[in-house]
Amino acid sequence: MKTIRQAAAALTLGALMIAAPASAEPMKGHGDHDMVMHHMHVMILHASEMAAEGGNLLMLGDMGMAPGVDEQTRHHGAMMLDGAEKVLNEVIDSPTMAAMHKAGMSPEQSKEMAYVHDLAQSVRRTIALIRAMPKVKPMAMEGMSH
């Protein structure tokens, strides 16, 4: 049986694989844009990690195994999902992204930029899947030991 953390990680990785580009060729950006795009990738992937952990906390809170802490757990999980979406939007809607597009690195003109957008879209779908996740039923506490 998988742990909740493993299930959340599998959900995230599965969603990322759905829309990830078929080939992961080395990126050959335009000069100084290589490192900028690398940092964008790091931030987008950080958003996916935040979403997975947020989903994990939502599930834990729903289980009702820690009375007095469950509500806080759910609240923080929801905040992490909101934060993941905010990080993703900050990268995609940034002035730096707009300047790169204007400099000829739009998704239509640059396979590297197309990859950045595909990655962001995968994370956006992951966040939507986690938000749509059915609530788990509270677990019976009798007979359980920690």
VEXGUTI-784217 format. One record per residue (C-alpha): residue number from 1; residue in three letters; chain; z, x negated, y negated. Coordinates in steps of 0.25 Angstrom, whole numbers. Layout:
BEGIN
k | r | c | Z | X | Y
NUM | ALA | A | Z | X | Y
...
// end
This chain:
BEGIN
k | r | c | Z | X | Y
1 | MET | A | 0 | 0 | 0
2 | LYS | A | -4 | -5 | -14
3 | THR | A | 6 | -7 | -25
4 | ILE | A | 4 | 1 | -38
5 | ARG | A | 1 | -12 | -45
6 | GLN | A | -10 | -16 | -34
7 | ALA | A | -16 | -2 | -35
8 | ALA | A | -17 | -3 | -50
9 | ALA | A | -23 | -17 | -49
10 | ALA | A | -33 | -11 | -39
11 | LEU | A | -37 | 0 | -48
12 | THR | A | -39 | -9 | -60
13 | LEU | A | -47 | -19 | -52
14 | GLY | A | -55 | -8 | -46
15 | ALA | A | -58 | -1 | -59
16 | LEU | A | -62 | -15 | -65
17 | MET | A | -72 | -17 | -53
18 | ILE | A | -79 | -4 | -55
19 | ALA | A | -86 | -8 | -68
20 | ALA | A | -85 | -23 | -68
21 | PRO | A | -98 | -30 | -69
22 | ALA | A | -105 | -32 | -55
23 | SER | A | -106 | -47 | -58
24 | ALA | A | -95 | -55 | -64
25 | GLU | A | -104 | -67 | -69
26 | PRO | A | -98 | -77 | -78
27 | MET | A | -98 | -73 | -92
28 | LYS | A | -106 | -81 | -102
29 | GLY | A | -103 | -75 | -115
30 | HIS | A | -108 | -79 | -129
31 | GLY | A | -100 | -92 | -133
32 | ASP | A | -86 | -88 | -139
33 | HIS | A | -87 | -74 | -133
34 | ASP | A | -84 | -79 | -119
35 | MET | A | -69 | -81 | -122
36 | VAL | A | -68 | -68 | -130
37 | MET | A | -74 | -60 | -118
38 | HIS | A | -65 | -67 | -109
39 | HIS | A | -53 | -62 | -117
40 | MET | A | -59 | -48 | -117
41 | HIS | A | -60 | -49 | -102
42 | VAL | A | -45 | -53 | -102
43 | MET | A | -41 | -42 | -111
44 | ILE | A | -49 | -31 | -103
45 | LEU | A | -43 | -36 | -90
46 | HIS | A | -29 | -36 | -96
47 | ALA | A | -31 | -21 | -100
48 | SER | A | -35 | -19 | -85
49 | GLU | A | -22 | -25 | -81
50 | MET | A | -14 | -17 | -91
51 | ALA | A | -20 | -4 | -86
52 | ALA | A | -17 | -8 | -72
53 | GLU | A | -2 | -11 | -75
54 | GLY | A | -2 | 2 | -84
55 | GLY | A | -7 | 10 | -72
56 | ASN | A | 3 | 4 | -63
57 | LEU | A | 15 | 7 | -72
58 | LEU | A | 10 | 22 | -73
59 | MET | A | 10 | 23 | -58
60 | LEU | A | 23 | 17 | -57
61 | GLY | A | 29 | 26 | -67
62 | ASP | A | 23 | 38 | -60
63 | MET | A | 29 | 34 | -47
64 | GLY | A | 43 | 38 | -53
65 | MET | A | 50 | 27 | -46
66 | ALA | A | 58 | 21 | -58
67 | PRO | A | 64 | 33 | -65
68 | GLY | A | 67 | 29 | -79
69 | VAL | A | 56 | 19 | -80
70 | ASP | A | 44 | 27 | -75
71 | GLU | A | 41 | 33 | -88
72 | GLN | A | 42 | 19 | -95
73 | THR | A | 33 | 14 | -84
74 | ARG | A | 22 | 25 | -86
75 | HIS | A | 23 | 23 | -101
76 | HIS | A | 21 | 8 | -100
77 | GLY | A | 9 | 10 | -90
78 | ALA | A | 3 | 20 | -100
79 | MET | A | 4 | 10 | -111
80 | MET | A | -2 | -1 | -103
81 | LEU | A | -14 | 8 | -100
82 | ASP | A | -15 | 11 | -115
83 | GLY | A | -14 | -4 | -118
84 | ALA | A | -25 | -7 | -108
85 | GLU | A | -34 | 2 | -115
86 | LYS | A | -30 | -3 | -128
87 | VAL | A | -33 | -18 | -124
88 | LEU | A | -46 | -14 | -118
89 | ASN | A | -51 | -7 | -131
90 | GLU | A | -46 | -18 | -140
91 | VAL | A | -55 | -28 | -132
92 | ILE | A | -67 | -18 | -131
93 | ASP | A | -66 | -13 | -146
94 | SER | A | -62 | -27 | -152
95 | PRO | A | -70 | -33 | -164
96 | THR | A | -72 | -45 | -155
97 | MET | A | -79 | -36 | -145
98 | ALA | A | -88 | -30 | -156
99 | ALA | A | -91 | -43 | -162
100 | MET | A | -96 | -48 | -148
101 | HIS | A | -105 | -36 | -146
102 | LYS | A | -110 | -38 | -160
103 | ALA | A | -113 | -53 | -156
104 | GLY | A | -122 | -49 | -145
105 | MET | A | -112 | -47 | -134
106 | SER | A | -113 | -32 | -132
107 | PRO | A | -112 | -27 | -117
108 | GLU | A | -127 | -24 | -118
109 | GLN | A | -130 | -39 | -122
110 | SER | A | -119 | -47 | -115
111 | LYS | A | -116 | -45 | -100
112 | GLU | A | -103 | -52 | -103
113 | MET | A | -99 | -41 | -113
114 | ALA | A | -104 | -31 | -104
115 | TYR | A | -94 | -36 | -94
116 | VAL | A | -83 | -35 | -104
117 | HIS | A | -86 | -21 | -107
118 | ASP | A | -87 | -18 | -92
119 | LEU | A | -74 | -24 | -89
120 | ALA | A | -68 | -16 | -101
121 | GLN | A | -74 | -3 | -95
122 | SER | A | -68 | -6 | -81
123 | VAL | A | -54 | -8 | -88
124 | ARG | A | -56 | 5 | -96
125 | ARG | A | -59 | 13 | -83
126 | THR | A | -47 | 6 | -76
127 | ILE | A | -38 | 11 | -87
128 | ALA | A | -44 | 25 | -86
129 | LEU | A | -42 | 25 | -71
130 | ILE | A | -28 | 21 | -72
131 | ARG | A | -25 | 32 | -83
132 | ALA | A | -32 | 42 | -73
133 | MET | A | -23 | 38 | -62
134 | PRO | A | -15 | 49 | -56
135 | LYS | A | 0 | 49 | -57
136 | VAL | A | 7 | 44 | -45
137 | LYS | A | 18 | 53 | -39
138 | PRO | A | 32 | 49 | -41
139 | MET | A | 38 | 42 | -29
140 | ALA | A | 50 | 47 | -22
141 | MET | A | 61 | 38 | -24
142 | GLU | A | 70 | 41 | -13
143 | GLY | A | 70 | 31 | -2
144 | MET | A | 63 | 20 | -11
145 | SER | A | 70 | 7 | -13
146 | HIS | A | 66 | -4 | -22
// end
